[in-house]
Amino acid sequence: MQYKDSIEAWQKALASLPPDAALTPSEKSIKAQCEAGLILVQAELEGRQRAEATDGKKLPWDRALSM
């Protein structure tokens, strides 16, 4: 649940910034940091979900080796 809360927080931070045309240089920097943070958390969540999905299950190469 932490990842989803974090994703929501990054999205809210990005939504609070003015439109791209009106961004100051410091706001552009903040936007870049927020986007990087959002991408990082989304990747972590995806990796965690992928690991949980394969936990306890035989992977394709494990099945092939057992043949």
Secondary structure, DSSP 8 states (H G I E B T S, - for coil): -HHHHHHHHHHHHHHTS--GGG--HHHHHHHHHHHHHHHHHHHHHHHHHHHHHHTTS--HHHHHHT-
